[in-house]
Amino acid sequence: MKMMMYIFLCLFNIVLPCQITITGNSNISCCNKLEETALKPAFSAFLKNQINPFSRSDILKFDDVRINLGGHYNPKTGKFTAPKSGLYHISYNLMGYEKSTVTFQINKNNGAFVYGYADGSGYATSPSSVLMELEKGDLVYIIHRTKRSEKVIGQLEPSFFCGYFLQPVV
């Protein structure tokens, strides 16, 4: 007996088709037949260094990539490139070092999409999530937005940048 089953990865709302074959003696085998359209692009990246100086118009490069389905996040540039048009969920958290304030923005291409701020009250964080409608090839990244130098904490995962494709926009 052959039947099609779906495997769910709840964290990123990803559905992967898997053909299950059940033989008479109850042996079960799975042959993944993944199609590019079935995979939803997703990424999750953190900062490797404990202290990350951040000033002027620096792009914060999250270099500890844990998930990069489709390879659309580039840790060398700090930018995610939308592989297809649609609605994306983007999340981030930045933690200031000691009493360092952190002023930043999420950019869509070359313009600000949303502003963020960690207040400098002692290892303050600024977690948030946004929904972004992106066209194929749009860039999303975190950039510093003031002239003063600030420090962002890495290691032990307090600062991260992640996102995934939700659905096409009709």
N, C-alpha and C positions, 0 to 999 in steps of 0.2 A: 504494500500500500504506500503510495506517495502522497504527500500533502505539503502545501506551502504554509510555512509558519513565519511569524515575524518576531525578531528579537528586538527588544526595546532597551535603549540606554537612556534612562530617565533624566540623568543630569543635563543632557543636551537635547532631549526630545528627538532622538535619532531613531529611525526605523530602518533595520537592515533585513532584507528578505533572505530567507534560508530555506532551502528545500530539504525536508526531512524524509528519510526513507526508513520504514519500519518493516523488518522481515518477519517471517513466521515464527522465528525463535526469539522474538522481542529484542533483537539487536536494533539499535537506532544509530543512524549515521546522518550527518549534516553536511551538505555540500553548499557552501555559500555561493550564491550567484549575485554578487553585488554589481549593481549598475551605478554609473556615475550620478544619475539622476536621483538615486535612492539615498546617497550620502548627503548629509547636510553639512556644509562647511562649518567648522568650529575651531576655536583656538583658546588656549589658556596659558598665560605666561606670567612669570614672577621675576623679581630682581635677584640676581646672584649676590651682589655685593651688599655688605651690611649698611654702608653709608654711600649714597649716590648724590653727588653735587648736581644741582639743577639750577640753571640761570639763563638769563636773556631769553632767546627763543629756542632753547634746547628741546629736542624731541626725546622723551624718556624711552629708552630702549630696554624693554623687558626681555632679558637674555636667557632666562631659565624657562624654556618652552616645554610644557608638560603635555599639551594636546595641540595638534596642528593638523586637523583633518582637511586634506586637500592642499596643505602647504601654502596657504594664502597669507599667513602672518610671517613677516620677515624680522627676525630678532636683530639683524644688523642695522635696519633702518627704523625699527619700532613701529612700522606701519602694517595695517591689515588692508589688503586689497580685495574688494568684493568680487567674487568670481561670477556672480550672477545678480540680476536685479531682483529686489524684493525687500521684505521687512527683516531687519536684524535686531537682535537683543545684544546690547553692549553693556558690560559691567566693569567697574574699576574700583579700586581702593588705593589711596596713597596715605602713608603715615609719615608725618614730619619727625625728624630726628630731634630729640630732646624738646627744646622750645622753638624749633624752627617752624615758621608758618610755611605752607606750601600753597602757592597760587598757580593754577593750571587751567587748561581748557581742553576739551575733546574737540578735535578738528575733523571736519568732513571736507576732504580735499584741502583747500587753502584757507577755509574760513571756520570761525568758531561755531560749534554746534551747541555746546553747553559749557558753562564755567564751573570750576570746582575750587574749594578752599578748605584747607585744614588749618585751624586757628592758632596753633603754636602754644597751646596750653599744656604742653608736655606730652609728647608722643600722641598727638591728636590724629585722628583719621578722618578721611572724607570718602566714605563708601557711597556709591550710587549706581543706578542702572538707567539706561535710556533705550527707547525704541528708535531706530533710524531707518528711514526708507532710503535705500542705496541703489544706485544704478551700477551695472557691471563696470568694473574699473575704478569706482570711487575708492578713495583712501580714507582710513580712519586711524587717528593716532592721538597721543597725549602730548601736549606742548606746554612749556613754561610760559607764563604771561606777564611777568614783571621784570624789572631790571636787576633787582637784588638777587643775590645767590642764596639758595635754600638747599636743605638736605632732606632726602627721602630715604626712609629705612627699607632695606631689602632683607634677605635671609629670613628664615622662620615664617615666610609668607604673609607679612602684613600688607605688602603692596603688590597689587596684581592688575592685569588687564586681560579681559576675556570677552568672547562673543560667539554668537552662532546665528545661522540662518533660521528664520522662523517659517516664512511662507512667501510665495510670490504675491505681488500686489496686483489686483485686477482692476 
